[in-house]
Amino acid sequence: MKEPLFSVPISNFLLRRVTLVWLMLSLVLFLIPAVFGLLMRSIQAQIPGISAQYFYHFLTSHGLLMVGIWFTTSLALLSFAFSSYVSPNPLLIIIAIALIVVGALMSLWAVFIGDMATGWYFLYPLPLRLGTVTGRVMFFAAIGVLGVGWLLWCIALFLAVAQRYTLREALGWHYIAKETAPNVPPMIMIAGVSLVAVIICLLMAVILLLLFALEFLSTASNDALLMKNLVFVFGHTLVNMNLYLVIALVYEYFPKYGGGEFKNSRMLAIVWNSVLCIVLFAYFHHLYMDFAQPSVIQYVGQFASYGAGLMAATFTIFSVLAFVMTHRMEWSFSSIATFTAIAMWTIGGIAAVIDATIPVNFKMHNTLWVPAHFHSYYFTGAVMMMLAFMWTIAMEVSGRTEQTWIRRVVLPLLFIGGGGFVLMFYLSGMQSVPRRYALYPALLGHGTALSYVAVVFILIFLLAYLVLAGVLITRMIRGLRR
């Protein structure tokens, strides 16, 4: 009888059942922002019968929900993996899930009923000028509720780690001091470093919401540049940390596909603690064109963007490649999907570094090159890795074996659809097609044509995704009943 990949204390069964419920829910909820994305590209392709009236509503909800759902899913996957080592509190996680679902529904109400089509970035002063008064209140309340839900989940993970390790040990500082005990799994250390940054960016969100509330309730006015900095130190850092939480899972799951494990080390601890120090300043590359910002900050942003991505990515990529070359891999759906997604993450990261270079940024930042690099490392990178880890979990909890047709048919279609969709962004960005345009003028007719091709690739992806999600949910339900 084959040994299970993950041995779990019986006390953690409730936690695993709770996280399984969220994983199934996330597979369904993902379809909402995915359809919004399809509608946006259909509008840009000028497909007859699809009105551009709600383009910016779709844009706003697509960004908020997509990041919100998958950030939460990364926390759920971490909770599942953590349960092999520590015991996160299921009650806190249940409360967090409830708040996150309520916050998501509130955001949908605010955008489509309250007319808050600000974009996910809700740059000042748009949220105080657009929509109805009720819509504005609901929008800010939704961000607050989501933030509290995420914070509770992060606290649950931190408290669980604190039961076994000190903060110094959890962050790997004893490795930096050349100590070897206690042994801390790389996943826990990388997640610990990332969660510290998450909590910092959530605190910045609190300050941002308080400043918005102050202006909303009085005649005071805020500094636009300060508000923009707060928006990006919150939103940009949160997305970056979502990626790094997924990479933490790579260190836990990927070596199991080859019958080995990744070891923690002094170099690994130095790399990821350096990322914590650097990543909070990487968002400055979104403010290069804000000339009132001191020039030295712009240069800090460029080098922080290089450092935050290159250090973590380079170490991870070489670790994965070295492992593949030295171990007999079991090339299943999960291992192939993870390996391919790491390649897409790498492509997106390189494109991001190109965009973070100041002279290039002036030319490319307001083109579709930015959605191209973001969707590369997030959609075809992090999201595909999470689907791969869900597949591993679903097979484990259901006790079922993998069907060959899923690996040979569904998996290629996922990457063909996702990769082709992202490629249209890159080709558009290279030809200076601007981002955030609902409709392109005749001069940018190539943008319209490329959007049409993108719609075809999205449909291919969604077809394969529906099949995969159906199998995953069926297996997870079976796991809940065991």
URUR-V410655 format. One record per pair of residues at least 4 apart in sequence whose C-alpha atoms are under 6 Angstrom apart, sorted by the first residue. I is the first residue (numbers start at 1). J is the second residue. D is the distance in whole Angstrom. If there is no record, write none. Layout:
I_J_D / I_J_D
This chain:
8_84_5 / 15_90_5 / 16_80_6 / 19_76_5 / 22_26_6 / 24_473_6 / 26_30_6 / 31_35_6 / 33_62_4 / 33_66_6 / 36_58_5 / 36_62_6 / 40_55_6 / 41_451_6 / 42_47_6 / 43_52_6 / 44_438_6 / 44_439_5 / 44_448_6 / 44_451_6 / 45_448_5 / 45_451_5 / 45_452_5 / 56_117_5 / 57_117_5 / 58_62_6 / 59_119_6 / 60_117_6 / 60_119_4 / 60_120_5 / 61_65_6 / 62_66_6 / 63_120_5 / 64_68_6 / 64_120_5 / 65_69_6 / 67_71_6 / 71_242_5 / 78_82_6 / 82_86_6 / 83_87_5 / 86_160_6 / 87_160_5 / 88_156_5 / 88_157_5 / 88_160_5 / 89_156_6 / 93_153_6 / 96_149_4 / 96_152_6 / 96_153_6 / 99_103_6 / 99_149_5 / 100_146_5 / 100_149_5 / 103_142_5 / 103_145_5 / 103_146_5 / 106_142_5 / 107_139_6 / 107_142_5 / 109_113_5 / 110_114_4 / 110_116_6 / 110_135_5 / 110_138_5 / 110_139_5 / 111_115_5 / 111_116_4 / 111_117_6 / 114_131_6 / 114_132_5 / 114_135_4 / 115_131_4 / 116_130_6 / 116_131_5 / 118_122_5 / 126_130_6 / 131_135_6 / 135_139_6 / 138_142_6 / 155_159_6 / 161_165_6 / 162_166_6 / 165_169_6 / 165_170_6 / 168_173_5 / 169_173_6 / 169_174_6 / 170_189_5 / 171_189_5 / 171_192_6 / 171_193_6 / 172_269_5 / 174_179_5 / 175_179_5 / 175_266_5 / 176_266_5 / 186_264_5 / 187_191_6 / 187_248_5 / 187_251_6 / 187_252_6 / 188_192_6 / 190_248_5 / 191_195_6 / 191_245_6 / 191_248_6 / 194_241_6 / 198_238_6 / 201_234_5 / 204_234_6 / 205_234_6 / 215_220_5 / 215_221_6 / 231_235_6 / 232_236_5 / 233_237_6 / 249_253_6 / 250_254_5 / 255_260_5 / 255_261_5 / 256_260_5 / 257_329_6 / 257_330_6 / 258_327_6 / 258_328_6 / 258_329_4 / 258_330_6 / 270_274_6 / 275_279_6 / 275_308_5 / 278_304_6 / 278_308_6 / 279_308_5 / 281_301_6 / 281_304_6 / 282_301_5 / 282_304_5 / 282_305_4 / 284_301_4 / 285_301_5 / 285_356_6 / 288_298_6 / 300_304_6 / 301_305_6 / 302_356_6 / 304_308_6 / 306_310_6 / 307_311_6 / 309_313_6 / 310_314_6 / 313_317_6 / 318_322_6 / 323_327_6 / 331_335_6 / 331_336_6 / 333_337_6 / 333_407_5 / 334_338_6 / 334_388_4 / 337_341_6 / 337_388_6 / 338_385_5 / 341_380_6 / 341_381_4 / 341_384_6 / 341_385_6 / 342_381_6 / 344_376_6 / 344_377_6 / 344_381_5 / 345_377_4 / 345_381_5 / 348_373_4 / 348_376_5 / 348_377_5 / 351_373_5 / 352_373_6 / 355_360_6 / 355_361_5 / 356_361_6 / 357_361_6 / 361_365_5 / 366_434_6 / 366_435_6 / 367_429_5 / 367_432_6 / 367_433_5 / 367_434_4 / 367_435_5 / 368_425_5 / 368_428_6 / 368_429_4 / 368_434_6 / 368_435_5 / 369_426_5 / 369_429_4 / 371_375_6 / 372_422_6 / 372_425_5 / 372_426_5 / 374_378_6 / 375_379_5 / 376_380_5 / 377_381_4 / 378_382_5 / 379_383_5 / 380_384_6 / 390_394_6 / 394_398_6 / 394_475_5 / 394_476_5 / 395_399_6 / 395_400_5 / 397_479_5 / 398_475_5 / 398_478_5 / 398_479_4 / 405_409_5 / 406_410_5 / 407_411_5 / 410_464_5 / 412_416_6 / 413_417_6 / 413_464_6 / 414_418_6 / 414_461_5 / 414_464_6 / 415_419_5 / 416_420_6 / 417_457_4 / 417_458_6 / 417_460_5 / 417_461_4 / 418_461_6 / 420_457_6 / 421_454_5 / 421_457_5 / 424_450_6 / 424_454_6 / 428_433_5 / 428_447_6 / 429_433_5 / 433_447_6 / 440_444_6 / 461_465_6 / 465_469_6 / 469_473_6
